[in-house]
Amino acid sequence: MKYYILLALFLMLTVPAHADDLFNGMDCNGTTPIPEEYEMAYFKLVPKTETYYLPGETITLGNATSPYVNYVYRDKKFKNKDIPLFGNENITNTLRYLQNTYGQPHYAKDHAYCWPTEDYAICLKRFEFHLAKIGVFCRDQIFKHKESPGKNSERSHQ
C-alpha cells in the first residue's frame, strides 16, 4: 500500500491528466459520510483504516468485470477505492481499458501501472498471473497524509 501511495504522489506532482467516473460520486474532499448501506469488510487499527463494500455491487471497465468494490476510509474520511481483479483475461481487458481511456501508463514497472489524473491516481498492480488489484487514490487524501512536512516547507519558501 505504501508503494502505491508514494508512486501516486510522485506521479501526481509531475504529470497532468483528466478525470473519469471510477469514483461513482465519492467525495475526494473527505466530507462524504460512510453510507449506511455499506458493510464493513476489514478493519486495521494502525493507521485506523476501515474497508467497506456495498453488497451486490460490481464494476465493469470496458470488457472486464470485478465482483467486488471496496471503499477504504481513514479516520472516517474516504481515502481510496480498491477493486480486485481475478483471471488473466479480466486483468488484460482492464489494462486495455485503462490504456484506451488514459493512454500509456505514466509508470509501468514490475507489473505495476499508474495513471495520475487531476483529482486522483489509478494504479493497477498485478500480483500473479490471475490476480491483480486496482487502487484509485484521492489526490487530496494522499497530500494530507503524506505531504504535511512539505506543506510547511513550501510556506517557508514563499
Beta strands, then each sheet from edge to edge (+ up, - down):
strand 1: 39-44
strand 2: 49-53
strand 3: 59-61
strand 4: 64-66
strand 5: 70-74
strand 6: 77-86
strand 7: 107-109
strand 8: 112-116
strand 9: 120-128
strand 10: 131-138
sheet 1: 1+ 2- 5+ 6- 10+ 9- 8+ 7-
sheet 2: 3+ 4-
end
